[in-house]
Amino acid sequence: VEAGTFLVPLSEAQTLRDLAEEYAVNVCATGVIKSPVIKLQKPRIAVYKSYRGFADEGWLRYVLEEYGFPYESVTNGRVRRGDLARDFDTVIFPSQPAAFIADGNRPGTYPPEYTGGLGQEGKEAVAEFLEQGGNGVFVGGAAGWAIDRLGLNCTNVVGDKKPQEFFVPGSILKTIVDTEHPLGFGLPRELPVVFERNAVWDTDQGIVVGRYPAVDPLMSGWLLGGQHILNKASLVEYPVGLGRAVLIGFHPYFRAQARGTYRVLFNAVFLGSGERA
């Protein structure tokens, strides 16, 4: 049985047959499983919604709805109130500039209830959620907020590069995936990803699940300064207390069309709703 296989007990055989017929998936019988397994619960998902507005959030919600993942949109006020673990296992922060999350709209530009960001209070609520065992998924620019505000030991190796030194306006890059890690379950070892002005990390404390190869990361498009990202991290699980921050440095659901990398998002969600059986 390959890592990442979904196992369903025989008692649910009829339900499984119905689902297999409806969704045209293959079902195989197996014997006793000696490998470690993770018991999955129905995910309780929150999607952070900034009042600055950013297309990535809409793409994320579209994909979750298309694949039947229930979620709740949460704005600054709900996050700042804290106690996130009461209602959620996973909080997803879609890609956006870190300042959108931290500061939001400037006072005076909109009605007061639509100004400001998470601020210190929201940062502390997210940190508490992770410390208590919560699962934070930070995509693209949102990972920059997590690294800065939560004190994660990750360095964006291209963050200070000028466009003349490093520039990827929207290309397909190759990333090498650890397919034995839950974030890599069901993925090919060499995974094409959409990269558009994203971050690339060095870390000595996070668990690197995906990294760009040592040679020739470009698969399609334009890459200037590719030497800066060789062997650097694209996908990281960073332990925080009893929980974790998942940092995704590419666009896993770009325009709700990058179906080959949706599984990165789905694996990240299931990582927050599973427990060793």
C-alpha positions in Angstrom: 0.0 0.0 0.0 1.5 3.3 -1.1 1.9 6.2 1.3 -1.2 8.4 1.1 -3.6 5.7 0.2 -7.1 6.1 1.7 -8.3 3.1 3.6 -12.0 2.4 4.2 -13.2 -0.3 6.6 -15.2 -3.2 5.1 -18.2 -2.1 7.2 -18.5 0.9 4.8 -18.3 -1.2 1.6 -21.7 -0.1 0.3 -21.0 3.5 0.8 -17.6 3.0 -0.9 -19.3 1.3 -3.9 -21.7 4.2 -4.2 -18.9 6.8 -4.1 -16.8 4.8 -6.6 -19.7 4.7 -9.0 -20.5 8.4 -8.6 -16.9 9.7 -8.9 -15.4 7.0 -11.2 -12.6 6.1 -8.8 -10.8 2.8 -8.5 -11.3 0.8 -5.4 -9.0 -2.1 -4.5 -9.2 -4.7 -1.7 -6.3 -5.1 0.6 -5.3 -7.3 3.5 -4.0 -6.4 7.0 -2.1 -3.1 7.0 1.0 -3.1 9.1 2.1 0.4 8.1 1.3 3.4 10.4 -2.1 4.9 9.6 -3.6 8.3 10.3 -7.3 8.5 11.2 -8.9 11.3 9.4 -11.8 13.5 10.7 -14.0 15.8 8.7 -11.8 19.0 8.3 -12.9 22.1 10.1 -11.5 24.8 7.8 -11.3 28.6 8.2 -10.3 30.8 5.2 -8.9 34.1 6.2 -10.6 37.0 4.4 -8.8 40.3 4.3 -10.8 43.5 3.6 -8.1 44.6 1.2 -9.4 41.9 -1.2 -7.1 39.7 -3.3 -8.0 37.3 -6.1 -6.1 34.4 -4.5 -8.8 34.2 -1.8 -11.5 33.8 -4.4 -9.6 31.1 -6.2 -9.1 29.2 -3.0 -12.8 29.3 -2.1 -13.7 28.2 -5.6 -11.5 25.1 -5.4 -12.6 24.2 -1.9 -16.3 24.4 -3.0 -15.6 22.5 -6.2 -14.1 19.6 -4.3 -16.7 19.6 -1.4 -14.6 20.9 1.4 -16.8 22.9 3.9 -15.2 26.0 5.2 -16.0 29.3 7.0 -14.6 32.7 5.9 -13.1 34.5 8.9 -12.3 38.2 9.0 -10.0 40.2 11.3 -12.5 40.5 14.1 -13.1 36.7 14.4 -9.4 36.0 14.4 -8.6 38.7 17.0 -11.2 37.2 19.3 -9.0 34.1 19.6 -10.0 30.6 20.7 -9.7 29.5 17.0 -9.1 25.9 18.0 -12.7 25.7 19.4 -14.1 25.9 15.8 -11.3 25.0 13.5 -8.5 22.5 12.8 -7.0 24.4 9.9 -6.8 28.1 9.1 -5.8 28.9 5.5 -4.2 32.3 4.7 -4.4 32.7 0.9 -1.6 34.5 -0.9 -1.5 38.3 -0.4 1.1 40.9 0.6 2.0 40.5 4.3 0.9 44.1 4.9 -2.7 43.3 3.9 -2.8 40.8 6.7 -1.0 42.9 9.3 -2.4 46.3 8.6 -5.3 46.0 6.2 -7.0 49.3 5.0 -5.7 52.6 6.4 -8.0 54.3 8.9 -10.2 56.9 7.1 -10.2 55.2 3.8 -13.2 53.0 4.6 -15.8 52.7 7.4 -14.0 51.7 10.7 -15.2 48.1 10.6 -13.4 47.6 7.3 -10.0 49.1 8.3 -7.0 47.7 10.0 -5.6 44.2 9.9 -4.9 41.4 12.4 -2.4 43.6 14.3 -0.8 42.3 17.5 -4.0 40.8 18.9 -4.6 38.7 15.8 -1.0 37.6 15.6 -1.2 36.4 19.2 -4.4 34.5 18.4 -2.9 32.7 15.4 0.2 31.9 17.5 -2.0 30.5 20.3 -3.9 28.4 17.7 -0.7 26.8 16.4 0.8 26.3 19.9 -2.4 24.4 20.9 -2.1 22.0 18.0 -3.7 24.0 15.2 -2.7 23.8 11.5 -1.9 27.1 9.8 -1.6 27.0 6.0 0.2 30.1 4.6 0.2 30.4 0.8 2.6 32.7 -1.2 2.8 36.2 0.3 0.9 35.1 3.4 3.9 32.9 4.4 5.9 36.1 4.7 3.5 37.4 7.3 3.8 34.1 9.2 7.6 34.1 9.1 7.9 37.7 10.2 5.2 37.8 12.8 5.5 34.3 14.3 9.3 34.3 14.3 9.8 31.3 12.0 13.5 30.7 11.2 13.1 30.9 7.4 14.9 33.3 5.1 13.5 34.3 1.7 16.6 33.9 -0.4 15.2 36.0 -3.3 13.5 38.6 -1.1 16.2 41.2 -1.6 17.0 40.5 -5.2 16.4 43.2 -7.8 14.4 42.3 -11.0 17.7 42.4 -12.9 19.0 39.6 -10.6 16.0 37.4 -10.2 12.7 37.5 -12.1 10.0 35.0 -12.8 6.9 36.7 -14.1 4.8 33.5 -14.3 6.5 30.3 -15.2 6.4 26.6 -14.5 9.2 25.4 -12.3 10.2 21.9 -11.2 10.1 21.2 -7.4 11.4 17.9 -5.9 8.9 16.5 -3.4 9.3 14.2 -0.4 6.5 11.8 -1.3 6.8 10.0 2.1 5.8 13.1 4.0 2.0 13.7 4.4 2.2 16.9 2.5 3.7 15.0 -0.5 1.3 12.0 -0.4 0.0 11.1 -3.9 2.3 13.6 -5.7 5.0 12.8 -8.3 8.6 13.2 -7.0 9.1 15.9 -9.7 6.2 18.3 -9.5 5.6 21.2 -11.9 4.4 24.3 -10.0 3.2 27.8 -11.0 5.8 30.4 -9.8 5.1 34.1 -10.1 7.2 36.4 -8.0 7.1 34.0 -5.1 9.3 33.4 -2.1 12.0 30.7 -1.9 13.4 29.7 1.5 16.4 28.6 3.4 15.6 27.0 6.8 17.4 24.9 9.3 14.4 24.3 11.6 11.5 23.7 9.2 10.9 20.3 7.6 11.6 20.8 3.8 9.0 18.8 1.9 9.6 20.4 -1.5 12.7 22.0 -2.9 13.9 23.3 -6.3 16.4 20.9 -8.0 20.1 21.4 -8.0 20.1 22.0 -11.7 17.7 23.4 -14.3 14.5 24.2 -12.4 12.7 25.8 -15.3 10.2 23.6 -17.1 8.3 26.3 -19.1 8.5 30.1 -19.4 11.2 32.5 -18.3 13.5 32.3 -15.3 16.2 35.0 -14.7 18.7 34.3 -11.9 17.8 30.6 -11.4 21.0 30.0 -9.6 19.6 31.7 -6.5 16.9 29.0 -6.0 18.9 25.8 -6.6 18.3 23.4 -3.7 16.1 25.9 -1.9 12.8 25.2 -0.3 9.4 25.6 -1.9 7.2 23.7 0.6 7.9 23.6 4.3 6.3 22.2 7.4 7.4 24.3 10.4 6.6 22.9 13.9 5.1 25.5 16.3 4.3 24.1 19.7 1.8 21.2 19.3 0.8 22.4 15.8 2.5 23.6 12.7 2.7 26.3 10.0 2.6 24.9 6.4 4.5 27.4 4.1 3.7 27.0 0.4 6.0 29.1 -1.8 4.2 28.7 -5.1 0.6 29.0 -6.4 -1.0 25.6 -5.7 -4.4 26.6 -7.0 -3.5 29.4 -9.5 -6.6 30.8 -11.0 -8.4 27.7 -9.9 -6.7 25.9 -12.9 -3.5 24.4 -11.5 -5.1 21.0 -10.9 -1.8 19.2 -10.7 -1.0 20.9 -7.4 -4.4 21.0 -5.8 -3.3 18.0 -3.8 -0.7 20.1 -2.0 -3.5 22.2 -0.6 -5.7 19.1 0.2 -2.8 17.3 1.9 -2.2 20.4 4.0 -5.8 20.5 5.1 -5.9 16.8 6.0 -2.6 17.3 7.9 -4.7 19.3 10.4 -7.6 16.9 10.8 -5.7 13.6 11.2 -4.4 11.7 14.2 -2.3 8.5 14.5 -4.5 5.5 14.8 
